[in-house]
Amino acid sequence: MSDDPQRNASARSTAEGLSQEEIDALVAAADTGGRTPSAPVAMFITVVALAWSLFQLWIASPIPFMLGFGIFNDTEARSFHLAFALFLAFAAYPAAKGAFQTVLAIGVPVAVCAAFMHGASSGDPVWWIPLVGAILIGAVLLGSPRQRVPSWEWALAIIGAATALYVFVFYAEISRRIGAPILQDRIIAVIGILVLLEATRRALGPALMIVASIFLIYTFFGQMMPSIIAHKGNSLNEVVNHQWITTQGVFGIALGVSTSFVFLFVLFGSLLDKAGAGNYFIQVAFSLMGHMRGGPAKAAVVSSAMTGLISGSSIANVVTTGTFTIPLMKRVGFSSEKAGAVEVASSVNGQIMPPVMGAAAFLMVEYVGISYFDVVKHAFLPAVISYIALVYIVHLEAMKANMKGLPRAYEPPPIIQRLIGIAFTIAVICALSFGVYYGMGWIRPTFGDSAGFVIFALLILVYVALLRVAAREAPLKMEDPNAPVTKLPLPGPTVRSGLHFILPVVVLVWALMVDRLSPGLSAFWAAAFMVFILITQRPIMAVLRREGEIGLAMRQGFVDLIEGLVAGARNMIGIGIATATAGIIVGAVSQTGVGSSLADVVEVLSGGYILAILLLTAVLSLILGMGLPTTANYIVVSALLAPVIVTLGQQNGLIVPLIAVHLFVFYFGIMADVTPPVGLASFAAAAVSGGDPIKTGGVAFFYSLRTAALPFLFIFNTELLLINVTWVQGIFVFVVATVAMLLFAAATQGWFITRNRIYESAILLLVAFSLFRPGFWMDMIAPPYDILPPTQIEEAAINTPTGELLRLRIDGLNDLGDPISFVALLPIGEGETGEERLLASGLEVIVQGDQVIVDNAAFGSPAQEAGFDWDQEITQVLAPIPQPSKYWIFLPALLLLGGVVMMQRRRAAALPQTA
């Protein structure tokens, strides 16, 4: 994000907060561009943004294949995607002012041009490189007013788009000279990279521009680096080919994911919000939770969780819900800083909530190599636990201050009647779910190719029926949060007034989870249904409510649709630029091999301890995330450190699933949006609340400790990610982990039943840890493995049940010839003897005295997949032995918890009773 919003928010925060217009300007400057040109120019930018959305819908739809034209391959689509992003970045974002920004605008092009010239081959003309840099610097220094787009910025926008489209226009010629770029390729690539770096500075702030430039310079000057990270250095031809001409750099996986998946999900969220779903989610949350202690804060958490389904931006989340929730939180007793911090903590966590997850879910599909369904499955439980814990933190804050909720709109029925109502609702939902699932199973074989039309017709019938239900209720309006609140909205009518907003989410989840369509096609069908809703919602409601003016309602529906399409495109500018620039970093890592060098650096710094490695990774993610958007931060840190954690974890005997490492990196990247001094979400919340932005960020970080603890826990206890667990185990893990996280929140907040004493907080932390990781204590009491000499490998194999894992410590050489030591997990096959079982797993060994050498690992066998290779030495056999259930640890943990409960109840009973 640009650093302008941060400075503005800090400078202009007042005791009363900012006006709505100023808040809107803050969000625009951070998320969609802060320029406010004249009407004709603004209309032109709007048309370009609309064209981008329509292009993305076109390439995602099956229509091009049905008509036989307008079909783009992945590289061509990425070319257009980046062209739109670069053009809109220069048109919508003015260059930030200030001495630091000016130094960057001059220094970075100079340094990068010097690197390009250094890499040029002898005899190649290089005079054009400094000329390009000088022209770019001159265009930037001429000025960048907010009220208009000067001619030189139009030139930069057109040049940036042209360099991106070069890959599309000359696709056939380029494909015939891969690896041998000509002068024309070099000129276009150099201009494109320089313009992309400047667009990054405008749209996202200086951090990503600086990091990408450093990696680019490192690529050229590798031979001059310290020996631990040195490499041969790459030529201009190699860098041009790798970074711009092929799909290894700028046009790589990250930009491909942005093109294929991310845009459509962001667009879907924009359309859903334009239809009124954001307001609906907020109102539902308030109607259900506003009467509780600290009710507005709890409602803010729940509404942010629901809004997180449709938004990938922390700042947009803060302002969308915060302008309503923060004043109400202040009215029931929260300070400005705490009200802002609750909104920040809940809004930022919206990015860890599936299905969108701030665009990272789709990147994980590509980087980890698992299906989208699996990504969502693994990410779901930690996200829900984190939100439940935040609601509990809000409750504890309300208990500390003896807050009350807002007045109810009705007298609630007795508890038994409410439980019966909840049970009936659950039964109805289950019955509907079974009916829909098995009904779909009947429709598809019955109607064949026409099944899609039948399903669409049924969907329309349900949609009209839900609109009929909504038409009976009063339209939802966002009330003035500063006005006196006499009563909350009724839950029933509020929920019924927008049930049709759930249908597009159902379509999306069904396509992703049940039909298992690709994320891009799933998002297309969900977005297409949203287009239908936006066009028809107003006129159908006008007919059902007998309001007349159907033509006006139809026109307003089309206006809403166009505004949603434009908003989706403008929200994507930063993500499109970020993924392209992050591609420079990923390309540099793959071209220079710095990843393996970094593994050595991290191992030296951490001493080889996995916990120290994780701490280093967390700190690096926080530091990078302070200036990078979440998506770019995730791409950079996962490319650099995810393989390092897996490798060093394996060397320490800890087998870490790759998805766990990627989620670890992602969580800490999100934390950077909260962390002072650069947490932009905290500045946005402070602008709304009128509080101090640094204090708001500090309190928000404290509230977010639960989010920081979860990644460390699921690295060591992968059951939290629902890895290798059944449904029953999954429910058990969810209940236990939720209780543990609530105890962790109580310990860190210093309040459980009453105010904690220091030793009580320590006991609560101990109990929480024991519930999260009971295996830690059980392994100390009864080790799970018997360490045997390597010569007993066949005996261990015969004693290990078929299909179970035998752990073997291996010494050998890596691909570069350097010595390595790691633990391999070998699934044991069937056989009568130990040797036969090892052979069934693909492993052949030779015993030479006390040494056991790997003679062969059969191609494609479990042994080869586990990392075995010929000439490795097996130094230890870790044979599994029977161990008591780790869940016995829960007994002493619960006894300790019971002691704390008894002590606090006595103290609470002795205190004066308050309402």
Stockholm file with secondary structure:
# STOCKHOLM 1.0

chainA/1-915         MSDDPQRNASARSTAEGLSQEEIDALVAAADTGGRTPSAPVAMFITVVALAWSLFQLWIASPIPFMLGFGIFNDTEARSFHLAFALFLAFAAYPAAKGAFQTVLAIGVPVAVCAAFMHGASSGDPVWWIPLVGAILIGAVLLGSPRQRVPSWEWALAIIGAATALYVFVFYAEISRRIGAPILQDRIIAVIGILVLLEATRRALGPALMIVASIFLIYTFFGQMMPSIIAHKGNSLNEVVNHQWITTQGVFGIALGVSTSFVFLFVLFGSLLDKAGAGNYFIQVAFSLMGHMRGGPAKAAVVSSAMTGLISGSSIANVVTTGTFTIPLMKRVGFSSEKAGAVEVASSVNGQIMPPVMGAAAFLMVEYVGISYFDVVKHAFLPAVISYIALVYIVHLEAMKANMKGLPRAYEPPPIIQRLIGIAFTIAVICALSFGVYYGMGWIRPTFGDSAGFVIFALLILVYVALLRVAAREAPLKMEDPNAPVTKLPLPGPTVRSGLHFILPVVVLVWALMVDRLSPGLSAFWAAAFMVFILITQRPIMAVLRREGEIGLAMRQGFVDLIEGLVAGARNMIGIGIATATAGIIVGAVSQTGVGSSLADVVEVLSGGYILAILLLTAVLSLILGMGLPTTANYIVVSALLAPVIVTLGQQNGLIVPLIAVHLFVFYFGIMADVTPPVGLASFAAAAVSGGDPIKTGGVAFFYSLRTAALPFLFIFNTELLLINVTWVQGIFVFVVATVAMLLFAAATQGWFITRNRIYESAILLLVAFSLFRPGFWMDMIAPPYDILPPTQIEEAAINTPTGELLRLRIDGLNDLGDPISFVALLPIGEGETGEERLLASGLEVIVQGDQVIVDNAAFGSPAQEAGFDWDQEITQVLAPIPQPSKYWIFLPALLLLGGVVMMQRRRAAALPQTA
#=GR chainA/1-915 SS CCSHHHHHHHHHCCTTCCCHHHHHHHHIIIIICCCCCCHHHHHHHHHHHHHHHHHHHHHHSSHHHHHTCSCCCHHHHHHHHHHHHHHHHHHHCCCCCSHHHHHHHHHHHHHHHHHHHHHSCTTSCCTHHHHHHHHHHHHHHTCCCSSCCCHHHHHHHHHHHHHHHHHHHTHHHHHTSTTCCCHHHHHHHHHHHHHHHHHHHHHHCHHHHHHHHHHHHHHHSGGGSCGGGCCCCCCHHHHHIIIIISTTTTTSHHHHHIIIIIHHHHHHHHHHHHHTHHHHHHHHHHHHHTTSTTHHHHHHHHHHHHHTTTCCCHHHHHHHHHHHHHHHHHHTTCCHHHHHHHHHHHHHGGGGSTTTGGGHHHHHHHHHCCCHHHHHHHHHHHHHHHHHHHHHHHHHHHHHTTCCCCCCSSCCCCHHHHHHHHHHHHHHHHHHHHHHHHHHHHHHHHHGGGHHHHHHHHHHHHHHHHHHHHHTSCCCCCCCTTSCCCCCCCHHHHHHTTGGGHHHHHHHHIIIIISCCCHHHHHHHHHHHHHHHHHHHHHHHHHHTTCCCHHHHHHHHHHHHHHHHHHHHHHHHHHHHHHHHHHHHHHHHHHHTHHHHHHHHHHHHHTTCHHHHHHHHHHHHHHHHTTSCHHHHHHHHHHHHHHHHHHHHHHTTCCCCHHHHHHHHHHHHHHTTTSTTTCHHHHHHHHHHCSCHHHHHHHHHHHTHHHHHHHHHHHHCGGGGTTTCCHHHHHHHHHHHHHHHHHHHHHHHTBSSSBCCHHHHHHHHHHHHHHHCHHHHHHHHSCSEEEECGGGHHHHHHHSCTTCEEEEEEEEECTTSCEEEEEEEEECCCCSSHHHHHHHTTEEEEEETTEEEEEEECTTSHHHHTTCCTTCEEEEEEEECCCCCGGGGHHHHHHHHHHHHHHHHHHHHHSCCCC
#=GC SS_cons         CCSHHHHHHHHHCCTTCCCHHHHHHHHIIIIICCCCCCHHHHHHHHHHHHHHHHHHHHHHSSHHHHHTCSCCCHHHHHHHHHHHHHHHHHHHCCCCCSHHHHHHHHHHHHHHHHHHHHHSCTTSCCTHHHHHHHHHHHHHHTCCCSSCCCHHHHHHHHHHHHHHHHHHHTHHHHHTSTTCCCHHHHHHHHHHHHHHHHHHHHHHCHHHHHHHHHHHHHHHSGGGSCGGGCCCCCCHHHHHIIIIISTTTTTSHHHHHIIIIIHHHHHHHHHHHHHTHHHHHHHHHHHHHTTSTTHHHHHHHHHHHHHTTTCCCHHHHHHHHHHHHHHHHHHTTCCHHHHHHHHHHHHHGGGGSTTTGGGHHHHHHHHHCCCHHHHHHHHHHHHHHHHHHHHHHHHHHHHHTTCCCCCCSSCCCCHHHHHHHHHHHHHHHHHHHHHHHHHHHHHHHHHGGGHHHHHHHHHHHHHHHHHHHHHTSCCCCCCCTTSCCCCCCCHHHHHHTTGGGHHHHHHHHIIIIISCCCHHHHHHHHHHHHHHHHHHHHHHHHHHTTCCCHHHHHHHHHHHHHHHHHHHHHHHHHHHHHHHHHHHHHHHHHHHTHHHHHHHHHHHHHTTCHHHHHHHHHHHHHHHHTTSCHHHHHHHHHHHHHHHHHHHHHHTTCCCCHHHHHHHHHHHHHHTTTSTTTCHHHHHHHHHHCSCHHHHHHHHHHHTHHHHHHHHHHHHCGGGGTTTCCHHHHHHHHHHHHHHHHHHHHHHHTBSSSBCCHHHHHHHHHHHHHHHCHHHHHHHHSCSEEEECGGGHHHHHHHSCTTCEEEEEEEEECTTSCEEEEEEEEECCCCSSHHHHHHHTTEEEEEETTEEEEEEECTTSHHHHTTCCTTCEEEEEEEECCCCCGGGGHHHHHHHHHHHHHHHHHHHHHSCCCC
//
